[in-house]
Amino acid sequence: MTTGAVENADAIVQTLLRAGVEVAASLPDSWLTAVIERVEAEPRIRHLRVTREDEAVGICAGVALGGKRGIVICQNAGLLLSANALAGYALHHQLPVVLLVAYRGTEEDTFPYQKYKGVVTEPLLRGMGLPYRVLDRVPRRGPRAASGGGPAPTRRAARPAEVRLMRRSIAAGMVKDRLAADDVVVVGLGSTNRAWREQRAPQLTYVASDPMGMAPSLALGLAVARPERRVVLLEGDGDLAMDLGILVTIAAAAPSNLRVAVFANRRYETGGGQPLPGGAHLSFSAVAKAAGWDWAVEAPAEPDAAAALDELLRRDGLGLVALHIDAEEFQYANDGAPTSQVEDRVSFQRRLTGERS
């Protein structure tokens, strides 16, 4: 994290304090890591981590209803996701909701899959009649709020150093070794995608990429459309936590050809290593079973993972295994894919149709 990022984050938090903000609700983005860590370290701001950005809008609307000031911190993908919540609370209820948004998809953003967000962000705001300002730099004028000087030390939840589980790449390799040749793989975004690409698996694979939280829905739709093919979803815990309700939807649909492997390390690895809210207590298998899944297990170590994956892919019917993996060093490199999402989609559909015929 650069010195400039830390200084900007401190200036932003001092501004929030001067404005009387007492509650912040956030979902991580790599551009917001310094700000979120600085907010987390500020004792006068109650920081709530959320799994979806529209949750944050609802929280801050409730804060306003209670006579206090709150702020939503997210990237513009979260702003797009929250359009309905903003229309309801900010426009219909006339509750003041303020968002601090990382403007992804601008000219300086080097990640191609972010570009669509930059194209539609301001037209959405104008269409909804929501006032907004675009800031290219953080102003540093005005008195500093009394906080004992510079930035407070950051706090980050982490597993104890002595606890070793399993590297994500090892888990991905275990999945690869157990797949059938005609399995179709759907991969979530971020670190899960990178770990799977490293395996160079021969199975037909579709990378769900953005929007975040939608890979399980996509995999369900594919499984329903192609009941003759087994669909294996490889998903990150942060991505799945964004829409736990999809587990209820999948259980109700009961696609016998869908299998799910969740890579769980209790944090948003691609979003800057921020901890997953409630991660220490969250059991995806327990949630799935409560939602009506016939079979779901946790695999807390490598031997458990081997047995669980064997059973997942041996048994008939819907199933989920949560593979507990190590939190690894944050990496958010621009992978520089040679093809666009549209080109990947066309190639996938052609292969899917060709292999089926």
C-alpha positions in Angstrom: 0.0 0.0 0.0 1.5 3.3 -1.1 2.1 6.3 1.2 -0.2 8.3 -1.0 -3.0 5.8 -0.6 -2.6 5.9 3.2 -2.5 9.7 3.2 -5.6 9.9 1.0 -7.4 7.4 3.2 -6.6 9.5 6.3 -7.8 12.7 4.6 -11.1 10.9 3.7 -11.7 9.6 7.2 -11.0 13.0 8.7 -13.6 14.5 6.3 -16.1 11.8 7.4 -15.5 12.7 11.0 -16.0 16.4 10.4 -19.3 15.6 8.6 -20.5 13.6 11.7 -20.4 10.2 10.1 -20.8 7.5 12.9 -21.5 4.4 10.8 -19.8 3.0 7.7 -20.9 -0.1 5.7 -18.5 -1.5 3.2 -17.7 -4.2 0.7 -14.1 -4.4 -0.4 -12.5 -3.3 -3.7 -8.7 -3.2 -4.2 -8.9 0.6 -4.9 -10.6 1.0 -1.5 -8.3 -1.1 0.7 -6.6 1.8 2.4 -9.8 3.7 3.1 -11.6 0.6 4.5 -8.7 -0.3 6.7 -8.5 3.3 8.0 -12.3 3.3 8.7 -11.9 0.0 10.5 -9.2 1.5 12.7 -11.2 4.6 13.6 -12.9 4.1 17.0 -15.5 6.8 16.4 -16.9 5.1 13.3 -18.8 1.8 13.7 -17.7 -0.2 10.7 -20.0 -2.9 9.3 -18.8 -5.3 6.6 -21.5 -6.5 4.3 -21.9 -9.3 1.7 -23.8 -7.2 -0.8 -23.7 -3.5 -1.4 -27.5 -3.0 -1.3 -27.3 -4.3 2.3 -25.1 -1.4 3.0 -27.7 1.0 1.4 -30.4 -0.5 3.7 -28.1 -0.2 6.7 -27.3 3.4 6.1 -31.0 4.2 5.4 -31.7 2.7 8.8 -29.0 4.8 10.4 -30.5 7.9 8.8 -34.0 6.8 10.1 -32.4 6.7 13.6 -31.2 10.3 13.3 -27.5 9.4 12.7 -25.2 9.7 9.7 -23.8 6.8 7.8 -21.9 6.2 4.6 -21.7 3.3 2.1 -18.2 2.5 0.8 -18.0 0.4 -2.4 -17.0 0.4 -6.0 -19.4 1.4 -8.8 -20.4 -2.2 -9.4 -22.1 -2.0 -6.0 -23.7 1.3 -7.0 -25.2 -0.4 -10.0 -26.4 -3.4 -7.9 -28.0 -1.0 -5.4 -30.2 0.9 -7.9 -33.4 -0.6 -6.5 -32.4 0.0 -2.9 -31.4 3.6 -3.7 -34.7 4.2 -5.6 -36.6 2.9 -2.6 -34.9 4.5 0.3 -33.3 7.7 -1.2 -36.1 8.6 -3.5 -39.3 7.0 -2.2 -38.6 7.2 1.6 -36.5 10.4 1.1 -33.9 9.1 3.5 -30.4 10.6 3.0 -28.0 7.9 1.8 -24.4 8.9 0.9 -22.0 6.6 -1.0 -18.3 6.8 -1.4 -17.7 5.0 -4.6 -14.5 3.8 -6.4 -15.0 4.8 -10.0 -13.9 1.6 -11.9 -13.8 1.4 -15.6 -12.3 4.9 -16.3 -9.5 5.5 -18.7 -6.8 4.9 -16.0 -8.4 1.5 -15.1 -6.2 -1.1 -16.8 -8.6 -4.1 -16.2 -10.7 -4.7 -19.3 -13.6 -6.4 -17.5 -14.2 -3.2 -15.5 -14.8 -1.0 -18.5 -18.6 -1.5 -18.8 -19.0 -0.1 -15.3 -17.4 3.2 -16.3 -19.7 3.5 -19.3 -23.0 3.1 -17.4 -22.3 4.7 -14.0 -23.0 8.3 -14.6 -25.9 7.7 -17.0 -27.5 5.6 -14.3 -27.1 8.4 -11.7 -28.5 11.0 -14.1 -31.4 8.7 -15.0 -32.3 8.2 -11.4 -32.0 11.8 -10.6 -29.4 11.2 -7.9 -26.9 14.1 -7.2 -23.3 13.1 -7.5 -19.8 14.6 -7.7 -16.7 13.0 -9.3 -13.4 13.7 -7.4 -10.1 13.0 -9.1 -8.1 13.8 -6.0 -8.6 14.2 -2.3 -8.6 17.8 -1.1 -6.4 18.4 2.0 -7.8 21.7 3.4 -9.7 22.4 6.6 -8.9 21.5 10.2 -8.2 18.0 11.0 -10.5 16.3 13.5 -8.9 15.4 16.8 -7.7 11.9 16.4 -4.3 11.9 18.0 -2.3 12.8 14.8 -1.9 10.7 11.7 -3.5 7.5 10.6 -4.5 5.1 13.3 -2.9 1.6 13.0 -4.9 -0.7 10.9 -6.5 -3.9 12.1 -7.0 -7.0 9.9 -8.6 -10.2 10.9 -6.5 -13.2 10.0 -6.1 -16.9 10.9 -3.4 -17.7 13.5 -0.1 -18.0 11.8 0.4 -21.6 13.0 -2.8 -22.9 11.4 -2.0 -24.3 7.9 -4.8 -25.6 5.8 -4.3 -26.0 2.1 -3.2 -23.7 -0.8 -5.9 -22.7 -3.3 -3.8 -24.1 -6.1 -3.6 -27.5 -4.3 -7.4 -27.5 -3.9 -7.9 -26.6 -7.6 -5.5 -29.4 -8.6 -7.5 -31.9 -6.5 -10.6 -30.9 -8.3 -8.9 -31.3 -11.7 -7.7 -34.8 -10.9 -11.2 -36.0 -10.1 -13.2 -34.5 -13.0 -14.6 -36.5 -15.9 -13.6 -35.6 -19.4 -17.0 -34.3 -20.3 -17.7 -32.2 -17.2 -18.4 -28.6 -17.8 -16.8 -26.2 -15.3 -18.0 -22.7 -14.4 -15.5 -20.6 -12.5 -16.1 -17.6 -10.3 -14.1 -14.5 -10.5 -10.8 -13.4 -8.9 -8.4 -15.8 -7.2 -10.5 -18.9 -7.9 -10.3 -18.1 -11.6 -6.6 -17.7 -11.5 -6.0 -20.9 -9.6 -8.1 -22.9 -12.1 -6.4 -21.4 -15.1 -3.0 -22.5 -13.6 -4.2 -26.1 -13.7 -4.6 -26.0 -17.6 -7.5 -28.5 -17.2 -8.9 -29.9 -20.5 -12.5 -29.7 -19.4 -14.8 -27.1 -21.1 -14.7 -24.1 -18.8 -16.6 -20.8 -18.7 -15.2 -18.0 -16.5 -18.2 -16.1 -15.0 -16.1 -13.0 -14.2 -18.1 -9.9 -13.4 -20.7 -9.2 -12.1 -19.7 -10.4 -8.7 -22.0 -12.8 -6.9 -23.7 -14.1 -10.0 -21.6 -17.3 -10.8 -23.9 -19.7 -8.9 -27.0 -18.3 -10.8 -25.2 -18.7 -14.1 -24.1 -22.3 -13.2 -27.7 -23.1 -12.2 -29.1 -21.8 -15.5 -26.4 -23.8 -17.5 -27.2 -27.0 -15.5 -31.0 -26.6 -16.2 -30.3 -25.9 -19.9 -28.0 -28.8 -20.3 -29.3 -31.6 -18.1 -27.2 -34.2 -20.0 -23.9 -32.6 -18.8 -22.6 -32.4 -15.3 -21.8 -28.8 -14.4 -19.2 -28.2 -11.7 -19.1 -24.7 -10.1 -15.8 -23.5 -8.6 -16.7 -20.6 -6.4 -15.0 -18.3 -3.9 -16.5 -17.8 -0.5 -16.7 -14.0 -0.8 -18.6 -14.3 -4.1 -21.0 -16.9 -2.7 -21.6 -14.9 0.4 -22.9 -12.0 -1.7 -26.0 -14.1 -2.5 -26.5 -16.9 0.0 -30.2 -16.9 -1.1 -29.1 -18.6 -4.3 -28.6 -21.8 -2.2 -32.3 -21.7 -1.5 -33.1 -21.2 -5.2 -30.7 -24.1 -6.2 -32.2 -26.4 -3.6 -35.7 -25.7 -4.9 -34.7 -26.3 -8.5 -32.8 -29.5 -7.5 -30.6 -29.9 -10.6 -29.2 -33.4 -10.2 -26.3 -32.5 -12.6 -24.9 -29.6 -10.5 -21.9 -29.8 -8.1 -20.4 -26.9 -6.2 -16.9 -26.6 -4.7 -16.4 -23.5 -2.5 -12.9 -22.2 -1.9 -13.2 -20.8 1.6 -10.5 -18.7 3.3 -12.7 -16.2 5.1 -11.7 -13.1 3.2 -12.1 -11.2 -0.1 -8.6 -12.1 -1.5 -8.9 -10.1 -4.7 -10.5 -7.2 -3.0 -7.4 -6.5 -0.9 -7.5 -9.3 1.7 -10.4 -7.8 3.7 -12.1 -10.3 6.1 -15.4 -11.8 5.2 -18.1 -10.7 7.6 -18.9 -13.4 10.0 -16.3 -15.6 8.4 -15.1 -17.2 11.6 -18.6 -18.7 12.1 -19.9 -19.1 8.6 -20.5 -22.7 7.5 -21.6 -22.9 3.8 -22.5 -26.6 4.2 -24.8 -25.8 7.2 -26.5 -23.0 5.2 -26.9 -25.4 2.2 -28.4 -28.1 4.3 -30.7 -25.7 6.0 -31.8 -24.5 2.5 -32.6 -28.1 1.5 -29.5 -29.5 -0.1 -29.3 -33.3 0.3 -25.5 -33.4 0.7 -23.1 -30.7 1.8 -19.9 -30.9 3.8 -17.0 -28.9 5.1 -13.4 -30.0 4.3 -11.2 -28.3 6.9 -7.9 -30.0 5.8 -6.3 -31.6 2.7 -7.2 -35.2 3.6 -10.8 -34.2 4.3 -10.8 -32.4 0.9 -9.7 -35.5 -1.0 -12.4 -37.6 0.6 -15.1 -34.9 0.2 -14.3 -34.3 -3.5 -14.3 -38.1 -4.2 -17.8 -38.3 -2.7 -19.1 -35.1 -4.3 -18.2 -36.4 -7.8 -19.0 -40.1 -7.1 -22.5 -39.6 -5.8 -25.6 -38.8 -7.8 -27.5 -35.6 -7.2 -26.8 -32.0 -6.1 -23.9 -31.5 -3.7 -21.6 -28.9 -2.2 -18.2 -29.1 -0.5 -16.5 -26.1 1.2 -12.7 -26.5 0.9 -10.9 -24.6 3.6 -7.8 -23.0 2.2 -5.1 -20.7 3.4 -5.2 -17.0 3.2 -2.4 -16.1 0.8 -0.6 -13.0 -0.1 -2.9 -10.5 -1.9 -2.4 -10.5 -5.6 -4.4 -8.4 -8.1 -2.4 -8.5 -11.3 -3.9 -7.6 -14.6 -3.9 -11.0 -16.2 -4.1 -9.5 -19.7 -6.4 -12.0 -21.2 -5.9 -12.1 -25.0 -9.6 -12.4 -25.7 -12.7 -10.5 -24.6 -15.5 -11.8 -22.5 -17.7 -11.9 -25.6 -15.1 -13.9 -27.5 -14.8 -16.3 -24.6 -18.5 -16.8 -24.5 -18.8 -17.4 -28.2 -16.0 -20.0 -28.1 -17.6 -21.7 -25.1 -21.0 -22.0 -26.8 -19.5 -23.3 -30.0 -17.5 -26.0 -28.1 -20.6 -26.9 -26.0 -22.7 -27.3 -29.0 -20.0 -29.1 -31.0 -19.3 -31.6 -28.2 -23.0 -32.3 -27.8 -23.7 -33.0 -31.4 
